Amino acid sequence: MMTLFSRYSLSTLFAGFIVMQIPIALFLAHIAGNSLLLVGIGATAFACVAVIGALFFDKRVNGYVIGLTYMSMTALQVTALTGNPMQVDMHLFFMAGLALLASFRSQRVILASAGAVAVHHAIFNFAAPDLVYPGGTNIIRLVLHATVLCVETVGLTMIINGINQRSAEVELRAQEAASARKQAEEEAMALTVTLQELEEAREASDRANAHRIELEAERQRYADEQAEVVSSLATGLKTLASGDLTYRLQTVFADRYEGLRTDFNNAVSSLEGVLLRLLASSGNIRITTTEINRATDDLSIRTERQATTLEETAVALDQLTVTVRQSADGANEANRVVASAREEAKKSGEVVRSAVNAMDAISESATQIGRITTVIDEIAFQTNLLALNAGVEAARAGDAGRGFAVVATEVRALAQRSAEAAKEIDGFIRASTRQVKSGVGLVGQAGDTLQQIAENVEQISSMVSEIAHASQEQATGLTQINTAVNQMDQVTQQNAAMVEQTSAASHNLAGEAEELAILLGNFKLGRDADARHQQNDDNHFHGEDDWLRQRIGSRMVGS
């Protein structure tokens, strides 16, 4: 096992390496155009945690701290490249970091670091996909990265397990050699009595030294074999991380490590087979989505035409419905006006009758006024006679009756004016009576005419009511037809929207298949895979050419 001092030195080295990642993270954030402040704070925080873990934590814990902080720093660098096409390439640093952390020779450190990477990818792929992959969430890419991560984790744990087992064996033999050497030294010290005993002790010491030399040579051979195995596996994992799945470990390992080489080659072969099947499936998906796109495009065109026709029909029905409704409203308004005219005619008849009655009352009042003027005329005559008699009596009285004679003269003059006024009033009343009688006749004629008008208005009102009722029924029928056409239009619009959604979904599926093919194209899978991929592309493009020819021919025939 690795000593605590060597573990301490390795943790310090890793902590310094993590500190060196701070300017790299800032540089990546700068080229991607992201916040340097946030990236700098995060990188500094991770570096501080790494330094504290390396210097102050227990030597058996600092490996986990270093592994988690290194993976966190790598995740921060991936986030710093958000929006940059190199973001997906930055994921290779996770694989390289796991290979570096294998130097701790601790399976738990590798598993903890790989688990942190898996949790980071799983959570951010759904919560904030832009911080992990350029272009947003991608399930296929997540599965692919998870597969590579699992393969590398299994390979590293197997390598560390083999190295630890061999190291334990070497240390056990070294302990046995040290015990034998100690025993030989004790025997040599005990056999100082005689030369024979000293010779025997020297021979035992020589044997112990020879055995120790043999153990050291064997330990060095084990270390050389382990170094060769680690170097070969590191090269294989690096090649695998770059996307080359045709690479195989050709150099034969020692017998105790040959199983690792076989397992690695088998794992890479299995992964290559899976990716080959994915490549074939992506080609089939592309062909199928092309056919679906053709069908949905044709259906979309036909649905759009039907929707346009129904929309024009609905507009025409709307205009016809508005016209009929306006006619119905005009008929109702005419009916209302006719009814109002009928009521006004009735009221006018009542007014005429009231006017006739009023004129009759005026004629009666004029007759009574004539009687009153006759009485006034008689009173004036009697007053005139009395004034004349008073004047005669005043003349008889001489000077004493002179003042009374003046009064009598004035009274007689007043009586004459009263008689004249009564005669004028009587003339006015007679003329008024004649005019009132003439007015009564005219008003009677107007009343008869208004009665005839009321009867005619009644007939017109009945006819207009029938017209308004018929127009209302027509408007109701057209409204129902318009509602049905609008419902058909809505259903057709919904169908068109569904066709558009289906077309968009099929295009998205085609894009995902194309992206999967592009991702798989980043891997080197062998000549058979390239041939199948080229054949799928030819089928895809030939299918699109045939479809375009059919569409152009149908458009020319239609025109």
Secondary structure, 3 states (H helix, E strand, C coil): CCCHHHHHHHHHHHHHHHHHHHHHHHHHHHHHCCCHHHHHHHHHHHHHHHHHHHHHCCCCCHHHHHHHHHHHHHHHHHHHCCCCHHHCHHHHHHHHHHHHHHHHCCHHHHHHHHHHHHHHHHHHHHHCHHHCCCCCCCHHHHHHHHHHHHHHHHHHHHHHHHHHHHHHHHHHHHHHHHHHHHHHHHHHHHCCCCHHHHHHHHHHHHHHHHHHHHHHHHHHHHHHHHHHHHHHHHHHHHHHHCCECCCCCCCCCCCCCHHHHHHHHHHHHHHHHHHHHHHHHHHHHHHHHHHHHHHHHHHHHHHHHHHHHHHHHHHHHHHHHHHHHHHHHHHHHHHHHHHHHHHHHHHHHHHHHHHHHHHHHHHHHHHHHHHHHHHHHHHHHHHHHHHHHHHHHHHHHHHHHHHHHHHHHHHHHHHHHHHHHHHHHHHHHHHHHHHHHHHHHHHHHHHHHHHHHHHHHHHHHHHHHHHHHHHHHHHHHHHHHHHHHHHHHHHHHHHHHHHHHHHHHHHHHHHHHHHHHHHHHCCECCHHHHHHHHHHHHHHHHHHHHHHHHHHHHHHHHC
